[in-house]
């Protein structure tokens, strides 16, 4: 995946699903359910049990072009292992060494940042977009404030983003939002809460459709 392809996917999908859990099989099922239901921009966090195996198995099923990434990359080794497992893009919690390593491996990066200094550094170092993390720390008003000095930076708030917050962040100018628990419930963690997953997926897809793709 090229940087412009990741940016286009963020702008068009508006929802980045974040899968993390304690059961590799449940996490894999959640990834496949998301793609089958139209949430087709998905990050598998390395905090997931057997995360690299989940990525490998998901890639084998979804094929080479699915927008499947790896998240919570901290070290260069994380980036290399994620690339070997088939991750198309990388997501970091901060400005870690994984940012540069992932780029050297040809993976576009959604780099974590929260302060203006971190945002400026992430953008200078070539991040495709900035993961505003934790998004709940400042909320939509903080995003609006950041967009004044950084109007060209694509922001993706992650952390504490439920349906209400997602709507507010998108209205405040986020290019997309990263959503974990409020979308997946316990489906990826333990395999529970499966019955409610289709309804939550439908609700977040509807929410995304309320906000037309931004042009810049």
Backbone torsions as a table, in degrees:
resi	resn	phi	psi	omega
1	UNK	NA	131.2	178.0
2	UNK	-87.8	157.5	179.6
3	UNK	-54.1	-41.0	-179.4
4	UNK	-68.1	-27.7	177.1
5	UNK	-70.9	-40.4	176.5
6	UNK	-64.6	-44.1	-179.7
7	UNK	-62.9	-41.3	177.2
8	UNK	-62.9	-40.1	179.2
9	UNK	-63.8	-41.8	177.8
10	UNK	-62.7	-44.4	-178.0
11	UNK	-66.6	-36.9	-175.2
12	UNK	-83.2	-39.6	-176.2
13	UNK	-82.3	-37.7	-179.5
14	UNK	69.2	-16.6	179.3
15	UNK	-121.9	122.8	170.3
16	UNK	-105.7	111.8	179.3
17	UNK	-79.7	133.9	-178.9
18	UNK	-112.6	113.0	-177.9
19	UNK	-101.1	124.8	174.0
20	UNK	-147.7	144.7	-177.8
21	UNK	-175.1	178.6	-175.5
22	UNK	-101.8	-6.3	-176.0
23	UNK	-124.9	110.8	-177.3
24	UNK	-58.0	-39.4	-179.1
25	UNK	-66.9	-40.3	177.8
26	UNK	-65.6	-39.7	178.3
27	UNK	-63.6	-42.5	178.0
28	UNK	-61.8	-45.7	178.7
29	UNK	-59.2	-40.2	179.5
30	UNK	-64.0	-43.3	178.2
31	UNK	-58.9	-48.3	-177.1
32	UNK	-66.9	-37.2	177.3
33	UNK	-63.5	-40.6	179.5
34	UNK	-61.4	-49.6	-179.3
35	UNK	-63.0	-40.9	-179.1
36	UNK	-65.7	-25.2	-175.7
37	UNK	-100.1	6.1	174.5
38	UNK	98.6	-0.6	170.7
39	UNK	-93.8	90.4	-167.4
40	UNK	-114.8	34.4	169.9
41	UNK	-134.1	104.8	-165.5
42	UNK	-134.3	136.1	174.9
43	UNK	-112.5	130.0	171.8
44	UNK	-100.4	114.3	-179.5
45	UNK	-70.6	141.3	177.1
46	UNK	-70.0	-6.9	172.6
47	UNK	-77.1	-7.7	175.7
48	UNK	-72.6	136.9	176.2
49	UNK	-60.0	129.8	179.5
50	UNK	62.6	36.8	-172.8
51	UNK	-57.1	-41.8	-177.0
52	UNK	-68.1	-36.2	175.4
53	UNK	-65.4	-39.7	177.0
54	UNK	-60.2	-45.7	178.8
55	UNK	-61.0	-46.5	-178.9
56	UNK	-60.9	-46.4	-177.4
57	UNK	-69.4	-38.4	177.8
58	UNK	-65.0	-42.2	179.5
59	UNK	-62.2	-39.1	-180.0
60	UNK	-62.4	-35.4	-179.6
61	UNK	-80.9	-42.3	-170.9
62	UNK	-83.5	-19.3	-179.0
63	UNK	89.6	176.5	-169.5
64	UNK	-76.2	-14.3	-171.9
65	UNK	-104.6	-1.9	180.0
66	UNK	-65.1	141.6	-179.5
67	UNK	-82.5	74.3	-177.2
68	UNK	-113.9	120.5	-177.5
69	UNK	-121.5	175.4	177.5
70	UNK	-116.7	136.9	-177.9
71	UNK	-119.9	169.6	-177.3
72	UNK	60.2	40.0	175.2
73	UNK	-81.2	126.9	-177.4
74	UNK	-115.7	-46.7	-174.5
75	UNK	-103.6	166.6	173.4
76	UNK	-61.7	-36.3	178.3
77	UNK	-63.4	-37.5	176.0
78	UNK	-57.8	-46.0	-178.2
79	UNK	-63.7	-42.5	-179.4
80	UNK	-65.9	-42.1	179.1
81	UNK	-66.6	-38.1	178.8
82	UNK	-64.4	-41.9	178.6
83	UNK	-62.7	-43.1	179.0
84	UNK	-63.9	-31.4	-178.6
85	UNK	-79.7	-8.1	176.2
86	UNK	105.4	11.8	177.9
87	UNK	-65.6	134.7	179.7
88	UNK	-90.2	-20.9	178.1
89	UNK	-150.2	164.2	-176.5
90	UNK	-120.4	144.3	176.1
91	UNK	-127.6	129.5	-179.4
92	UNK	-117.7	153.2	177.7
93	UNK	-79.4	-14.7	-178.6
94	UNK	-164.6	-167.2	-178.7
95	UNK	-86.3	72.1	-176.5
96	UNK	-91.5	172.9	178.9
97	UNK	-67.3	-15.8	178.1
98	UNK	-65.7	-23.7	-178.7
99	UNK	-60.9	-55.0	-179.2
100	UNK	-67.3	-38.1	-178.5
101	UNK	-67.0	-42.4	179.0
102	UNK	-61.7	-42.1	178.8
103	UNK	-63.3	-38.4	-180.0
104	UNK	-66.8	-22.7	179.2
105	UNK	-91.9	1.4	177.1
106	UNK	88.9	13.3	178.4
107	UNK	-99.1	126.9	171.8
108	UNK	-65.9	152.7	-171.2
109	UNK	-124.5	132.6	168.1
110	UNK	-100.4	99.7	-169.9
111	UNK	-95.2	133.5	-179.2
112	UNK	-72.8	138.1	177.3
113	UNK	-160.7	155.3	177.0
114	UNK	-135.9	-35.0	-179.4
115	UNK	-91.7	161.0	176.1
116	UNK	-56.8	-38.6	179.1
117	UNK	-62.5	-43.7	179.8
118	UNK	-66.5	-40.4	178.1
119	UNK	-60.5	-47.1	-179.6
120	UNK	-60.6	-41.7	-179.1
121	UNK	-67.7	-43.4	179.2
122	UNK	-59.5	-42.7	-178.4
123	UNK	-68.8	-41.3	178.9
124	UNK	-63.5	-34.6	-178.2
125	UNK	-83.2	3.7	170.9
126	UNK	96.0	17.5	176.4
127	UNK	-60.2	140.6	177.6
128	UNK	-70.2	-37.6	176.4
129	UNK	-152.4	163.9	-179.2
130	UNK	-108.6	123.1	174.1
131	UNK	-81.1	108.5	178.7
132	UNK	-79.4	103.2	-171.0
133	UNK	-137.2	132.3	-5.7
134	UNK	-79.1	132.8	-178.3
135	UNK	-62.3	-29.3	-178.4
136	UNK	-70.9	-14.5	-175.3
137	UNK	-64.1	-45.6	-179.1
138	UNK	-114.9	-19.5	177.7
139	UNK	72.7	-173.0	-177.5
140	UNK	-58.4	-34.1	179.4
141	UNK	-64.5	-37.3	178.0
142	UNK	-67.2	-39.2	176.4
143	UNK	-60.4	-44.3	178.0
144	UNK	-58.6	-41.5	179.9
145	UNK	-64.3	-40.8	179.6
146	UNK	-66.7	-34.3	-176.6
147	UNK	-70.4	-18.1	175.9
148	UNK	-62.8	-53.0	178.7
149	UNK	-82.7	-15.1	-177.8
150	UNK	-125.9	62.1	-174.9
151	UNK	-67.8	-21.4	-176.9
152	UNK	-95.4	-4.2	-177.7
153	UNK	-84.6	125.2	174.8
154	UNK	-78.7	118.1	-178.9
155	UNK	-102.3	139.5	176.2
156	UNK	-128.1	94.6	178.0
157	UNK	-65.5	137.0	-180.0
158	UNK	-140.9	140.5	177.0
159	UNK	107.0	107.6	-179.7
160	UNK	74.6	24.9	-177.0
161	UNK	-98.4	102.1	172.5
162	UNK	-96.8	-172.3	-175.1
163	UNK	-61.1	-41.9	180.0
164	UNK	-64.7	-45.5	179.2
165	UNK	-66.0	-38.0	179.1
166	UNK	-58.8	-44.8	179.9
167	UNK	-61.5	-43.1	-178.6
168	UNK	-68.7	-39.4	178.9
169	UNK	-65.6	-42.5	179.4
170	UNK	-64.5	-39.1	177.5
171	UNK	-65.8	-28.3	-179.7
172	UNK	-83.5	-2.6	175.2
173	UNK	110.4	7.5	175.7
174	UNK	-63.2	140.5	178.0
175	UNK	-73.5	-28.6	177.4
176	UNK	-164.7	172.9	174.3
177	UNK	-130.4	146.5	174.8
178	UNK	-97.7	127.6	-174.1
179	UNK	-129.8	128.6	178.7
180	UNK	-112.6	-96.5	-175.2
181	UNK	-55.0	-44.1	-179.8
182	UNK	-60.4	-24.0	176.3
183	UNK	-90.2	-47.0	-171.1
184	UNK	-92.8	-17.8	-174.3
185	UNK	59.3	-133.7	177.2
186	UNK	-100.4	11.4	-175.7
187	UNK	-59.4	-43.2	-178.4
188	UNK	-82.5	-23.7	-175.9
189	UNK	-78.0	-47.8	-172.3
190	UNK	-132.1	-3.5	-175.1
191	UNK	87.0	0.1	179.0
192	UNK	-85.1	176.3	174.3
193	UNK	61.0	28.2	-178.6
194	UNK	-68.4	-38.4	-174.4
195	UNK	-59.3	-33.7	-177.5
196	UNK	-86.7	-7.6	-174.6
197	UNK	-63.9	-46.5	179.9
198	UNK	-57.4	-38.6	179.2
199	UNK	-66.7	-40.1	179.0
200	UNK	-68.1	-39.6	176.7
201	UNK	-60.4	-45.9	-179.8
202	UNK	-61.8	-39.5	-178.7
203	UNK	-65.8	-42.2	-179.7
204	UNK	-72.4	-32.1	175.0
205	UNK	-64.7	-41.5	178.1
206	UNK	-63.5	-42.4	178.2
207	UNK	-59.0	-45.8	-179.3
208	UNK	-61.1	-36.6	-178.4
209	UNK	-70.8	-16.3	177.5
210	UNK	-69.9	-18.7	-174.5
211	UNK	-118.8	106.8	179.9
212	UNK	-58.1	152.7	178.1
213	UNK	-57.4	125.8	178.4
214	UNK	-67.8	150.7	-179.1
215	UNK	-92.3	-10.6	-179.9
216	UNK	-153.1	NA	NA
